[in-house]
Amino acid sequence: MKKYKIISLLTFIFILFFSSQVFALGIFNIPYNQSDPNFNKLAMRVYNSGSPYTYVNGAYTYNAIPITTTMSGCKLISIIRRTQGFPKPAYWAIENYKICGGNISEVKNTNMAGWDNLPNGIKPVINNTIQEARQYGKASANYYGYRVIAKTGAYVGTVFVYVLNGIKLEAMMRF
């Protein structure tokens, strides 16, 4: 009986150790664009047009958004795939693209942090950026590696705010 307990304990430790190694290496964190070709197609469509695009395919709705252009001329584009019937961000797949000269140079997936999970010091920066965007049409600010981009919408008084960490979209809000 004691032999079986030791074997089961060793098996448990073995599985625990190797499963944590698999997750740590990112084997199961496969970028969405490798399993879903719509991401790359939409990224290139938005890159070429410079306009946002919405695409529906089965249970998925894709929102492709041009976020900004870097100083070197590369475009940062985020694509959000929502699953029908699941309104919460936990069921969203987000791919962030950096496209330079018509070629995809970098792709990173994220789970959006949202307003509540952003650093506390960035919230006043976001509020100031919103006020500036209301006055000038658009505004941006930097905060310890984060970039806040605010743009006015078609409706009077509506401001869209994007918070990036590198090329990764961390939060997207409408005020």
C-alpha positions as CSV (number, residue, x, y, z in Angstrom):
1,M,0.0,0.0,0.0
2,K,2.8,2.4,0.9
3,K,4.5,1.6,-2.4
4,Y,1.4,2.7,-4.4
5,K,1.2,6.0,-2.4
6,I,4.9,6.8,-3.2
7,I,4.4,5.9,-6.9
8,S,1.2,8.1,-7.1
9,L,3.0,10.9,-5.3
10,L,6.0,10.7,-7.6
11,T,3.6,10.6,-10.6
12,F,1.8,13.7,-9.4
13,I,5.1,15.6,-8.9
14,F,6.3,14.5,-12.3
15,I,3.1,15.7,-14.0
16,L,3.1,18.9,-12.1
17,F,6.7,19.7,-12.9
18,F,6.5,18.9,-16.6
19,S,3.1,20.6,-17.1
20,S,4.5,23.8,-15.6
21,Q,7.4,23.6,-17.9
22,V,5.1,23.2,-20.9
23,F,3.1,26.3,-19.9
24,A,6.2,28.2,-19.0
25,L,7.7,27.6,-22.5
26,G,4.5,28.8,-24.0
27,I,3.7,25.7,-26.0
28,F,0.0,26.1,-25.3
29,N,0.1,29.9,-25.8
30,I,0.1,29.6,-29.6
31,P,-0.6,33.0,-31.3
32,Y,-4.1,33.1,-32.6
33,N,-2.9,34.1,-36.1
34,Q,-1.3,30.7,-36.5
35,S,-4.5,28.9,-36.0
36,D,-6.9,31.4,-37.6
37,P,-5.8,32.9,-41.0
38,N,-8.4,35.6,-40.7
39,F,-6.2,37.6,-38.3
40,N,-3.4,38.1,-40.9
41,K,-5.8,38.8,-43.7
42,L,-7.6,41.5,-41.7
43,A,-4.3,43.0,-40.5
44,M,-3.1,43.5,-44.0
45,R,-6.5,44.8,-45.2
46,V,-6.4,47.5,-42.4
47,Y,-2.8,48.2,-43.2
48,N,-3.5,48.9,-46.8
49,S,-6.8,50.9,-46.3
50,G,-5.9,52.7,-43.0
51,S,-9.5,52.2,-41.9
52,P,-11.1,50.0,-39.3
53,Y,-12.9,46.9,-40.5
54,T,-15.4,44.5,-39.0
55,Y,-15.8,41.0,-40.3
56,V,-18.2,38.3,-39.2
57,N,-17.4,34.6,-39.8
58,G,-19.7,32.0,-38.1
59,A,-19.7,32.6,-34.3
60,Y,-16.8,35.1,-34.5
61,T,-16.9,38.8,-35.0
62,Y,-13.5,40.4,-35.8
63,N,-12.9,44.1,-35.2
64,A,-9.7,45.2,-36.9
65,I,-8.5,48.6,-35.6
66,P,-5.6,50.8,-36.8
67,I,-4.2,52.1,-33.6
68,T,-1.3,54.4,-34.6
69,T,1.7,54.8,-36.8
70,T,5.2,54.7,-35.3
71,M,8.0,57.3,-35.8
72,S,9.6,54.9,-38.3
73,G,6.4,54.6,-40.4
74,C,5.2,51.2,-39.1
75,K,1.6,50.8,-38.3
76,L,0.2,49.2,-35.1
77,I,-3.0,47.3,-35.7
78,S,-5.1,45.4,-33.2
79,I,-7.6,42.7,-34.1
80,I,-10.2,41.6,-31.6
81,R,-12.1,38.4,-32.2
82,R,-15.3,38.1,-30.1
83,T,-17.2,34.9,-29.7
84,Q,-21.0,35.3,-30.3
85,G,-22.9,35.0,-27.0
86,F,-19.9,35.8,-24.8
87,P,-19.8,39.6,-24.2
88,K,-17.0,39.5,-21.6
89,P,-13.3,40.1,-22.6
90,A,-12.4,36.6,-21.3
91,Y,-13.8,35.3,-24.5
92,W,-11.9,37.6,-26.8
93,A,-8.8,36.8,-28.8
94,I,-6.6,39.8,-29.4
95,E,-3.7,39.9,-31.8
96,N,-1.5,43.0,-32.1
97,Y,0.5,43.6,-35.3
98,K,3.4,45.8,-36.2
99,I,3.5,46.1,-39.9
100,C,6.4,47.8,-41.7
101,G,6.7,48.3,-45.4
102,G,3.8,45.9,-46.1
103,N,5.4,43.1,-44.1
104,I,4.3,41.8,-40.7
105,S,7.3,42.4,-38.5
106,E,5.9,41.5,-35.1
107,V,2.7,39.8,-33.7
108,K,1.8,39.6,-30.0
109,N,-1.4,38.3,-28.4
110,T,-2.8,39.8,-25.3
111,N,-5.6,39.6,-22.8
112,M,-6.8,43.2,-22.2
113,A,-6.2,44.5,-18.7
114,G,-9.1,46.9,-18.7
115,W,-9.5,50.1,-16.7
116,D,-9.4,48.4,-13.3
117,N,-6.2,46.5,-13.9
118,L,-4.1,49.4,-15.3
119,P,-1.5,51.0,-13.0
120,N,-3.1,53.7,-10.7
121,G,-0.8,56.4,-11.9
122,I,-1.9,56.1,-15.5
123,K,-5.5,57.0,-14.8
124,P,-4.9,60.8,-14.4
125,V,-2.8,60.6,-17.6
126,I,-5.7,59.0,-19.4
127,N,-8.1,61.6,-18.1
128,N,-5.8,64.5,-19.3
129,T,-5.4,62.8,-22.7
130,I,-9.2,62.6,-23.0
131,Q,-9.6,66.3,-22.3
132,E,-6.9,67.2,-24.8
133,A,-8.5,65.0,-27.5
134,R,-11.8,66.7,-26.9
135,Q,-10.1,70.0,-27.6
136,Y,-7.8,69.1,-30.5
137,G,-9.3,65.9,-32.0
138,K,-6.6,63.6,-30.9
139,A,-3.9,63.3,-28.3
140,S,-1.3,60.9,-26.9
141,A,0.8,60.5,-23.8
142,N,3.4,58.2,-22.4
143,Y,3.6,56.7,-18.9
144,Y,6.4,54.3,-17.9
145,G,6.3,52.2,-21.0
146,Y,2.6,52.6,-21.6
147,R,1.3,54.7,-24.5
148,V,-2.1,56.4,-24.2
149,I,-3.8,57.4,-27.5
150,A,-7.1,59.2,-27.6
151,K,-9.1,60.1,-30.7
152,T,-12.5,61.7,-31.1
153,G,-15.3,59.7,-32.6
154,A,-18.0,60.5,-35.2
155,Y,-20.4,61.5,-32.4
156,V,-19.8,64.8,-30.7
157,G,-18.1,64.3,-27.4
158,T,-17.2,60.7,-27.9
159,V,-13.5,59.9,-27.3
160,F,-11.9,56.5,-28.0
161,V,-8.9,55.7,-25.8
162,Y,-6.3,53.0,-26.5
163,V,-3.7,52.0,-23.9
164,L,-0.7,50.2,-25.4
165,N,2.2,48.5,-23.6
166,G,4.7,48.1,-26.5
167,I,2.6,47.0,-29.4
168,K,0.1,45.1,-27.1
169,L,-3.3,46.6,-26.6
170,E,-3.9,46.6,-22.9
171,A,-7.2,48.6,-22.7
172,M,-9.7,50.1,-25.1
173,M,-12.3,52.4,-23.8
174,R,-15.0,54.9,-25.0
175,F,-15.8,58.1,-23.1
